[in-house]
Amino acid sequence: MKHQLLMLTVALSCTFAGHAIAMTKVEYKTEKDRISGDYKVAKDKCSSLKANAKDICVSEAKGVDKVAKAELEAKYQPSSKLA
C-alpha cells in the first residue's frame, strides 16, 4: 500500500512539475502563429454558409480563438493567483 501511494505521489509531482516550466519566446510565437492559422482556417470554412449559420460559425471560431489565446497566455506567463 505504501509503495502504491509513493508511486502515485511521484507521478502527480511529475505531472505538476511539467506545468511549472515557462514557455520560451520562440515556443510562444510558434504557438500563437498556429492559433492564428487555425482561426483563419475555421473562419474560411464559414464562408460557404449563409445568414444565421454563418454568424454562428464565425462566433464559434472567434470563441475558440479567444480561449486558445487565453490558455496560451496562461502557459506563457503563469500566475500564482488562484481566482
JOCOR-V536156 format. One record per run of one state. SS is the DSSP state (alpha for helix, beta for strand, coil for the rest). FROM is the first residue (numbers start at 1). TO is the last residue. If there is no record, write none. Layout:
SS | FROM | TO
SS | FROM | TO
This chain:
coil | 1 | 1
alpha | 2 | 19
coil | 20 | 24
alpha | 25 | 48
coil | 49 | 50
alpha | 51 | 76
coil | 77 | 83
